[in-house]
Amino acid sequence: MDGDTLPGTEPATTGTDRVILHVDMDCFYASCERLRDPALRGEPVVVGMGYEPGETIGAVATASYEAREFGVDSADPISRALDRLPRRVDADARDPEAPNPEETAYYRPVDMDCYKSVAADVKAVLHDCADVVREVSIDEAYLDVTDRTSWNVVGRSTEVPDSAAAGPAERRTLAEGYARYVRDRIEREAGVPASVGVAPNMSAAKIASDHDKPQGLVVVPPGRVREFLAPLSTDAVHGVGPVTARTLAEMDIETAGELADADPDTLELELGERGRELHERARGEDDREVTPTGLPKSLSRESSLPPTDDEATKRDRVKALAADVARRARERECLYRTIGVKVVTPPYEVHTRARSLPGPVDDPELVESVALDLLGEFADDRARKLGVRVAKLDFADSDQSTLTGFEDAPAGHGATDDHDRDRGADGDRSRTDDHDREQPDGYDREQPEDHRPLTDWIEHESAKSDVEADRDDGDRTDERRHREGQASLGEFE
């Protein structure tokens, strides 16, 4: 835990209530753009495509909260966004025919390589803060931190501090302190803001994370979930989409409280088996477990540092990162076939290099040696962040734990994989991606869903049947995600 003293790491000793966090990044794409261009902070930012002169087709991927004040939302046609918020480059306060600079926005193209790189930094924090993480999309995840903290109230005296979080929590709990630590660590180490919902189940935690954006922290303790949900509209209930919300409205059910009080048999008659499930969620009942999305395909650790070109400083940091990555791989009893480094230079240029090995190994000394060798290419560069990873993990039992026996390996312990070099900013093959997840059969890693043009994605989403749209119980996009998140979200890769 990087040596931090944590407010809330005492595990639960009484009761069986789970502590679930839902972490939702705030305007993630726009936040990434601000990370590499701090001049955009506090300004309206629109990330999308089709806004250049002469282009007529495109869509908004995400809009910052400042841009939303002008009515620009995620998934809007770019033409509508430009009508409401012209480009800042076209503004001229001296020209009455030009847009008013105070009513314009900065427009930026979608840069998935950059966003994936920052997402990897976020994932590294999440997986270090929780034993069980479900990565839902590039900008949200569930964490089960029951073994890391508890709902116990802070302090042992009669003077218990009031909760500093939004929501129905009245007294500060260890869970609140731990959630604050996770949120603040994401911003400190990844450089982007997040909102966190804390609750005893997944659906309530997701609703809580959306309740007080941006940079929100909402705590819903056990026994208060139904009270928290009651005044919210039915479309706030996890799993209620626009079609179901309309059906419920026709039944004179417009709030979660009314849904909780409704007859479950009637709901099941109108909505099928989902009717009873939504009734339970409105009552604060959700027994789903947070389950990981697959075995990791790589492990890595990264560390920020004041920008420096001092070679000794960089080498010392990489040695420490290499030792930690090798230790984590050994703890998970996995071998690795690739060793790589990541170097981020100011302002936020990401460079990665990787080397493939002749076979799977478990060799901490080799990880350090190869990582330092790869770092040598950047000996004269200033670095603001460094990372080391091992990839192509093998969790199967194997007697081969070192490179002994690979006499044909070239000098440097392994062959440089040219296909892993110069893939751009954190490219698919060479990026430091802490917890790459295995994809379902038939998944094309060369053309992931995220990488389709935004217009194609929007057309695909709008083509869903109403039933398909409403079956989304929060693990994919829904109408609220169009307003609150990116227009194109996929699984963490």
C-alpha positions as CSV (number, residue, x, y, z in Angstrom):
1,M,0.0,0.0,0.0
2,D,3.0,2.3,-0.7
3,G,3.6,2.9,3.0
4,D,0.4,4.9,3.6
5,T,-1.3,4.8,6.9
6,L,-4.8,4.0,6.0
7,P,-8.0,5.2,7.7
8,G,-10.0,2.0,7.5
9,T,-7.9,-1.1,7.0
10,E,-9.2,-2.9,10.0
11,P,-11.1,-5.9,8.7
12,A,-14.6,-6.6,9.8
13,T,-14.8,-8.5,13.1
14,T,-18.5,-8.5,13.6
15,G,-21.4,-9.0,11.2
16,T,-21.4,-10.3,7.7
17,D,-22.2,-7.1,5.7
18,R,-20.1,-6.7,2.6
19,V,-18.4,-3.5,1.8
20,I,-18.7,-2.8,-2.0
21,L,-17.2,0.2,-3.8
22,H,-18.3,1.3,-7.2
23,V,-15.6,3.5,-8.8
24,D,-16.8,5.7,-11.6
25,M,-14.4,8.1,-13.3
26,D,-15.6,11.6,-13.9
27,C,-15.7,12.6,-17.6
28,F,-12.9,10.2,-18.1
29,Y,-11.8,11.1,-21.7
30,A,-12.0,14.9,-20.9
31,S,-10.0,14.3,-17.7
32,C,-7.3,12.5,-19.7
33,E,-7.1,15.4,-22.0
34,R,-6.6,17.8,-19.1
35,L,-3.9,15.5,-17.7
36,R,-1.7,16.1,-20.7
37,D,-2.8,19.7,-21.2
38,P,-3.4,21.4,-17.8
39,A,-4.6,24.6,-19.6
40,L,-7.9,22.8,-20.2
41,R,-8.7,22.6,-16.5
42,G,-11.9,24.5,-15.6
43,E,-12.6,25.0,-19.3
44,P,-15.4,23.4,-21.4
45,V,-13.9,20.4,-23.1
46,V,-15.6,18.2,-25.8
47,V,-14.0,15.0,-26.9
48,G,-15.4,13.6,-30.2
49,M,-15.1,13.5,-33.9
50,G,-16.3,15.4,-36.9
51,Y,-15.8,18.9,-35.6
52,E,-13.1,20.0,-38.0
53,P,-14.1,22.4,-40.8
54,G,-15.6,20.6,-43.8
55,E,-16.7,17.6,-41.7
56,T,-20.4,17.0,-41.1
57,I,-20.7,13.6,-39.5
58,G,-19.5,12.8,-35.9
59,A,-20.5,12.5,-32.3
60,V,-19.5,13.6,-28.8
61,A,-17.6,10.9,-26.9
62,T,-17.7,12.9,-23.7
63,A,-18.3,16.4,-22.5
64,S,-16.8,18.0,-19.4
65,Y,-19.2,19.3,-16.7
66,E,-18.5,22.8,-17.9
67,A,-19.6,21.9,-21.4
68,R,-22.7,20.2,-20.1
69,E,-23.8,23.5,-18.6
70,F,-24.3,24.6,-22.2
71,G,-26.4,21.5,-23.0
72,V,-23.7,19.4,-24.6
73,D,-24.0,15.7,-23.7
74,S,-22.2,12.5,-24.5
75,A,-23.5,10.8,-27.7
76,D,-24.9,14.1,-29.0
77,P,-24.3,14.7,-32.8
78,I,-21.3,16.9,-33.2
79,S,-23.4,19.4,-35.2
80,R,-25.6,20.0,-32.1
81,A,-22.6,20.4,-29.9
82,L,-21.0,23.0,-32.2
83,D,-24.3,24.9,-32.4
84,R,-24.4,25.1,-28.6
85,L,-20.6,25.5,-28.0
86,P,-18.6,26.6,-31.0
87,R,-14.8,25.9,-31.1
88,R,-12.6,28.1,-29.1
89,V,-10.2,28.5,-32.0
90,D,-13.0,30.2,-34.0
91,A,-13.7,32.7,-31.2
92,D,-12.7,36.4,-31.5
93,A,-13.8,38.9,-28.9
94,R,-13.1,41.8,-31.4
95,D,-15.2,40.3,-34.2
96,P,-18.9,40.6,-33.6
97,E,-19.5,37.9,-36.2
98,A,-17.3,35.4,-34.4
99,P,-18.3,33.3,-31.4
100,N,-18.0,34.8,-27.9
101,P,-14.9,33.2,-26.3
102,E,-16.9,32.7,-23.1
103,E,-19.4,30.6,-24.9
104,T,-17.0,28.2,-26.7
105,A,-15.2,24.9,-25.9
106,Y,-12.0,23.2,-26.6
107,Y,-12.5,20.3,-28.9
108,R,-10.2,17.3,-28.9
109,P,-10.1,14.1,-31.0
110,V,-10.6,10.7,-29.4
111,D,-7.2,9.2,-28.4
112,M,-7.8,5.7,-27.1
113,D,-4.1,4.9,-26.7
114,C,-3.8,7.8,-24.2
115,Y,-7.0,6.8,-22.4
116,K,-6.0,3.2,-22.1
117,S,-2.7,4.2,-20.6
118,V,-4.4,6.3,-17.9
119,A,-6.9,3.5,-17.4
120,A,-4.0,1.2,-16.7
121,D,-2.8,3.5,-14.0
122,V,-6.3,3.5,-12.5
123,K,-6.5,-0.3,-12.7
124,A,-3.1,-0.6,-10.9
125,V,-4.5,1.4,-8.0
126,L,-7.8,-0.6,-7.9
127,H,-6.1,-4.0,-7.9
128,D,-3.7,-2.9,-5.2
129,C,-6.6,-1.7,-3.0
130,A,-8.9,-4.7,-3.4
131,D,-8.5,-8.4,-3.7
132,V,-11.6,-8.7,-5.9
133,V,-12.2,-6.3,-8.7
134,R,-14.8,-6.4,-11.5
135,E,-13.7,-4.1,-14.4
136,V,-16.9,-3.1,-16.1
137,S,-15.6,-0.6,-18.6
138,I,-12.7,1.7,-19.3
139,D,-14.0,4.1,-16.7
140,E,-15.8,2.1,-14.0
141,A,-15.3,-0.9,-11.7
142,Y,-16.7,-2.7,-8.7
143,L,-14.4,-3.5,-5.7
144,D,-15.2,-5.9,-2.8
145,V,-13.1,-4.6,0.1
146,T,-14.8,-6.5,2.8
147,D,-11.5,-8.1,3.8
148,R,-9.8,-4.7,3.8
149,T,-12.2,-2.6,6.0
150,S,-15.6,-2.8,7.7
151,W,-18.7,-0.8,8.6
152,N,-17.4,-0.3,12.2
153,V,-17.7,3.3,13.3
154,V,-14.5,5.3,13.7
155,G,-13.3,5.9,17.2
156,R,-13.8,4.2,20.5
157,S,-15.0,7.1,22.6
158,T,-18.6,8.4,22.9
159,E,-17.6,11.3,20.6
160,V,-18.0,9.7,17.2
161,P,-17.2,12.0,14.3
162,D,-19.9,12.9,11.9
163,S,-19.7,11.4,8.4
164,A,-18.0,13.7,5.9
165,A,-19.5,11.9,2.9
166,A,-22.8,12.5,1.1
167,G,-25.6,10.0,1.6
168,P,-27.5,8.6,4.6
169,A,-24.3,7.8,6.7
170,E,-24.4,9.8,9.9
171,R,-21.3,8.6,11.6
172,R,-17.9,8.1,10.0
173,T,-17.1,4.5,9.4
174,L,-13.9,2.7,8.5
175,A,-15.4,1.9,5.1
176,E,-15.8,5.6,4.4
177,G,-12.2,6.3,5.2
178,Y,-11.0,3.4,3.0
179,A,-13.2,4.6,0.1
180,R,-11.8,8.1,0.5
181,Y,-8.3,6.7,0.4
182,V,-9.0,4.8,-2.8
183,R,-10.5,7.9,-4.5
184,D,-7.7,10.1,-3.4
185,R,-5.0,7.6,-4.5
186,I,-6.5,7.4,-8.0
187,E,-6.2,11.1,-8.4
188,R,-2.8,11.2,-6.9
189,E,-1.3,8.3,-8.9
190,A,-3.3,8.4,-12.1
191,G,-4.0,12.1,-12.2
192,V,-7.7,11.9,-12.9
193,P,-10.8,12.4,-10.7
194,A,-13.2,9.7,-9.7
195,S,-16.5,9.4,-7.8
196,V,-17.0,6.5,-5.4
197,G,-20.1,4.9,-4.0
198,V,-20.0,2.7,-0.9
199,A,-22.8,0.3,0.0
200,P,-23.4,-3.3,1.2
201,N,-24.3,-4.4,-2.4
202,M,-23.4,-3.8,-6.0
203,S,-26.6,-2.0,-7.2
204,A,-26.7,0.4,-4.3
205,A,-23.0,1.2,-4.7
206,K,-23.4,2.0,-8.4
207,I,-26.3,4.3,-7.7
208,A,-24.3,6.0,-4.9
209,S,-21.3,6.7,-7.2
210,D,-23.6,8.6,-9.5
211,H,-25.3,10.6,-6.8
212,D,-22.9,13.4,-6.1
213,K,-20.6,13.8,-9.1
214,P,-18.0,15.0,-9.7
215,Q,-15.4,13.7,-7.2
216,G,-18.2,12.5,-5.0
217,L,-18.1,10.1,-2.1
218,V,-21.5,8.7,-1.1
219,V,-21.8,6.2,1.7
220,V,-24.9,4.1,2.2
221,P,-24.5,1.9,5.3
222,P,-26.3,-1.4,5.9
223,G,-29.9,-0.8,7.0
224,R,-30.1,2.5,5.1
225,V,-30.2,1.4,1.5
226,R,-34.0,1.3,1.1
227,E,-34.3,4.7,2.7
228,F,-31.6,6.1,0.4
229,L,-33.3,4.7,-2.8
230,A,-36.9,5.6,-1.9
231,P,-37.1,9.2,-3.2
232,L,-35.1,8.5,-6.4
233,S,-36.8,8.0,-9.8
234,T,-37.2,4.5,-11.0
235,D,-34.6,4.9,-13.7
236,A,-32.0,5.3,-10.9
237,V,-32.6,1.7,-9.9
238,H,-29.8,-0.5,-11.3
239,G,-31.3,-2.3,-14.3
240,V,-34.2,0.0,-15.1
241,G,-33.8,1.4,-18.6
242,P,-36.1,3.9,-20.4
243,V,-38.6,1.2,-21.7
244,T,-39.0,-0.3,-18.2
245,A,-39.3,3.2,-16.7
246,R,-42.1,4.0,-19.1
247,T,-43.9,0.7,-18.3
248,L,-43.6,1.4,-14.5
249,A,-44.9,4.9,-15.0
250,E,-48.0,3.5,-16.7
251,M,-48.4,1.4,-13.6
252,D,-48.2,4.7,-11.5
253,I,-44.8,3.7,-10.2
254,E,-42.4,6.6,-10.6
255,T,-40.0,6.3,-7.6
256,A,-37.8,3.5,-6.2
257,G,-39.9,3.7,-3.0
258,E,-43.1,3.0,-5.0
259,L,-41.3,0.2,-6.8
260,A,-40.3,-1.3,-3.5
261,D,-43.8,-1.1,-2.1
262,A,-45.4,-2.6,-5.3
263,D,-46.8,-6.1,-5.4
264,P,-44.0,-8.4,-6.8
265,D,-46.4,-10.7,-8.4
266,T,-47.9,-7.9,-10.4
267,L,-44.4,-6.7,-11.4
268,E,-43.5,-10.1,-12.6
269,L,-46.7,-10.4,-14.6
270,E,-45.9,-7.1,-16.4
271,L,-42.1,-7.3,-16.6
272,G,-41.4,-11.0,-16.5
273,E,-38.8,-12.5,-14.1
274,R,-37.0,-9.1,-14.1
275,G,-39.9,-7.6,-12.3
276,R,-39.2,-9.4,-9.1
277,E,-35.5,-8.7,-9.4
278,L,-36.1,-4.9,-9.8
279,H,-38.5,-5.0,-6.8
280,E,-35.7,-6.5,-4.7
281,R,-33.2,-4.0,-5.8
282,A,-35.5,-1.1,-5.0
283,R,-35.8,-2.6,-1.5
284,G,-32.0,-2.5,-1.2
285,E,-31.6,-6.3,-1.7
286,D,-28.9,-7.5,-4.1
287,D,-27.0,-10.7,-3.3
288,R,-24.8,-10.7,-6.4
289,E,-21.1,-11.2,-5.7
290,V,-18.4,-9.1,-7.2
291,T,-16.7,-11.4,-9.6
292,P,-13.5,-10.8,-11.6
293,T,-13.8,-10.7,-15.4
294,G,-11.0,-13.2,-16.0
295,L,-7.4,-14.1,-15.2
296,P,-4.9,-11.3,-15.7
297,K,-2.8,-11.4,-18.9
298,S,-0.2,-9.1,-17.5
299,L,1.0,-7.6,-14.2
300,S,2.7,-4.3,-13.7
301,R,3.6,-1.6,-11.2
302,E,4.1,2.0,-12.0
303,S,5.4,5.0,-10.0
304,S,5.2,8.7,-10.5
305,L,8.3,10.9,-9.7
306,P,9.2,14.5,-10.2
307,P,10.3,14.9,-13.8
308,T,14.0,13.9,-13.9
309,D,16.7,12.9,-16.3
310,D,19.0,11.5,-13.6
311,E,19.9,8.1,-14.7
312,A,20.6,6.7,-11.3
313,T,17.3,7.9,-10.0
314,K,15.4,6.2,-12.8
315,R,17.4,3.0,-12.6
316,D,16.7,2.7,-8.8
317,R,13.0,3.2,-9.3
318,V,12.9,0.6,-12.1
319,K,14.8,-1.9,-9.9
320,A,12.2,-1.5,-7.1
321,L,9.3,-1.8,-9.6
322,A,10.8,-4.9,-11.2
323,A,11.3,-6.6,-7.8
324,D,7.6,-5.8,-6.9
325,V,6.3,-7.1,-10.1
326,A,8.3,-10.3,-9.9
327,R,7.1,-10.8,-6.3
328,R,3.5,-10.4,-7.3
329,A,3.9,-12.9,-10.2
330,R,5.5,-15.4,-7.8
331,E,2.7,-14.9,-5.3
332,R,0.2,-15.7,-8.0
333,E,2.2,-18.8,-9.0
334,C,2.4,-17.6,-12.7
335,L,5.2,-17.6,-15.2
336,Y,5.7,-14.9,-17.8
337,R,7.0,-14.7,-21.4
338,T,7.4,-11.0,-21.9
339,I,9.1,-8.3,-19.8
340,G,8.5,-4.6,-20.6
341,V,9.0,-1.1,-19.3
342,K,6.9,2.1,-19.6
343,V,8.4,5.6,-19.6
344,V,6.2,8.7,-19.5
345,T,7.9,11.9,-20.5
346,P,6.5,15.4,-19.9
347,P,3.9,16.6,-20.6
348,Y,2.4,13.1,-20.9
349,E,4.0,11.2,-23.8
350,V,3.9,7.4,-23.2
351,H,6.7,5.2,-24.5
352,T,6.8,1.4,-24.0
353,R,9.3,-1.2,-24.9
354,A,9.0,-5.0,-24.4
355,R,11.2,-8.1,-24.9
356,S,9.9,-11.6,-25.6
357,L,11.6,-14.5,-23.9
358,P,12.3,-18.0,-25.3
359,G,9.9,-19.6,-22.9
360,P,7.8,-18.9,-19.7
361,V,10.0,-18.1,-16.6
362,D,9.9,-17.1,-13.0
363,D,13.1,-15.2,-12.6
364,P,13.2,-11.9,-10.6
365,E,16.8,-11.2,-11.5
366,L,15.9,-11.5,-15.2
367,V,13.0,-9.1,-14.8
368,E,15.3,-6.5,-13.3
369,S,18.1,-7.1,-15.9
370,V,15.8,-6.8,-18.9
371,A,13.9,-3.8,-17.5
372,L,17.1,-1.9,-17.0
373,D,18.3,-2.8,-20.4
374,L,15.1,-1.5,-22.0
375,L,15.3,1.6,-19.9
376,G,18.7,2.3,-21.4
377,E,17.0,3.6,-24.5
378,F,15.6,6.5,-22.4
379,A,18.8,7.2,-20.5
380,D,18.8,10.9,-21.6
381,D,15.1,11.5,-21.4
382,R,13.3,13.2,-18.6
383,A,10.7,10.9,-17.0
384,R,7.7,11.7,-14.9
385,K,6.5,8.1,-14.5
386,L,8.1,4.7,-14.8
387,G,6.6,1.3,-15.0
388,V,7.6,-2.4,-15.3
389,R,5.4,-5.2,-16.4
390,V,5.5,-8.9,-17.1
391,A,3.0,-10.3,-19.7
392,K,1.8,-13.4,-21.5
393,L,1.2,-15.0,-18.2
394,D,1.0,-18.7,-17.7
395,F,-0.9,-20.0,-14.7
396,A,-0.5,-23.7,-15.6
397,D,1.8,-25.9,-13.5
398,S,5.3,-25.9,-14.9
399,D,8.7,-27.2,-13.9
400,Q,10.5,-24.5,-15.8
401,S,11.0,-21.6,-13.4
402,T,14.1,-19.9,-14.7
403,L,15.9,-19.5,-18.0
404,T,18.3,-22.4,-17.2
405,G,18.3,-24.6,-20.2
406,F,17.7,-21.8,-22.8
407,E,21.3,-21.9,-23.9
408,D,20.3,-20.4,-27.3
409,A,19.0,-17.2,-25.8
410,P,20.8,-14.2,-27.3
411,A,22.8,-11.8,-25.1
412,G,20.5,-9.8,-22.8
413,H,18.6,-12.9,-21.8
414,G,16.0,-12.6,-24.4
415,A,15.2,-11.6,-28.0
416,T,13.8,-8.1,-28.6
417,D,10.4,-8.5,-30.0
418,D,10.3,-5.9,-32.8
419,H,6.5,-6.3,-32.9
420,D,6.4,-5.0,-29.4
421,R,8.3,-1.8,-30.2
422,D,7.1,1.6,-31.4
423,R,3.4,0.8,-31.2
424,G,2.6,4.4,-30.3
425,A,1.4,5.7,-27.0
426,D,0.8,2.5,-25.0
427,G,-0.3,0.5,-28.0
428,D,-2.2,-2.8,-27.7
429,R,0.8,-5.1,-27.9
430,S,3.3,-3.1,-25.9
431,R,1.4,-1.0,-23.4
432,T,1.8,-1.5,-19.7
433,D,-1.6,-2.9,-19.0
434,D,-1.8,-4.2,-15.4
435,H,-4.6,-6.6,-15.6
436,D,-5.4,-7.5,-19.2
437,R,-8.5,-9.7,-19.1
438,E,-9.2,-12.8,-21.1
439,Q,-11.9,-12.1,-23.7
440,P,-14.8,-14.4,-24.7
441,D,-14.3,-16.8,-27.6
442,G,-14.5,-15.0,-30.9
443,Y,-13.3,-11.6,-29.5
444,D,-11.1,-9.9,-32.0
445,R,-8.3,-8.2,-30.0
446,E,-7.1,-6.4,-33.1
447,Q,-10.4,-4.6,-33.5
448,P,-12.0,-4.2,-30.1
449,E,-15.5,-2.7,-29.9
450,D,-14.1,0.5,-28.4
451,H,-12.1,1.2,-31.5
452,R,-15.1,1.5,-33.9
453,P,-15.9,5.0,-35.1
454,L,-18.2,6.7,-32.6
455,T,-20.9,7.0,-35.3
456,D,-20.8,3.2,-35.8
457,W,-21.1,2.6,-32.0
458,I,-24.0,5.0,-31.6
459,E,-25.8,3.4,-34.6
460,H,-25.1,-0.1,-33.0
461,E,-26.4,1.0,-29.6
462,S,-29.6,2.6,-31.0
463,A,-30.3,-0.5,-33.0
464,K,-30.7,-2.5,-29.9
465,S,-34.2,-3.7,-29.1
466,D,-36.0,-2.1,-26.2
467,V,-35.8,-5.4,-24.4
468,E,-32.0,-5.6,-24.9
469,A,-31.6,-2.0,-23.7
470,D,-33.5,-2.7,-20.5
471,R,-31.7,-5.9,-19.8
472,D,-28.6,-3.8,-19.2
473,D,-28.2,-4.0,-15.5
474,G,-25.3,-1.7,-15.3
475,D,-22.4,-3.6,-16.8
476,R,-22.8,-1.9,-20.2
477,T,-24.0,1.5,-21.3
478,D,-27.6,2.8,-20.7
479,E,-29.3,6.1,-21.1
480,R,-27.7,7.5,-18.0
481,R,-24.3,6.5,-19.2
482,H,-24.8,8.6,-22.3
483,R,-25.4,11.6,-20.0
484,E,-22.7,10.8,-17.5
485,G,-20.0,8.9,-19.2
486,Q,-18.3,8.2,-22.5
487,A,-20.3,7.6,-25.7
488,S,-18.1,4.5,-26.3
489,L,-17.3,2.2,-23.4
490,G,-15.9,-1.3,-23.5
491,E,-14.3,-3.8,-21.2
492,F,-11.0,-3.0,-19.7
493,E,-8.5,-4.6,-22.1
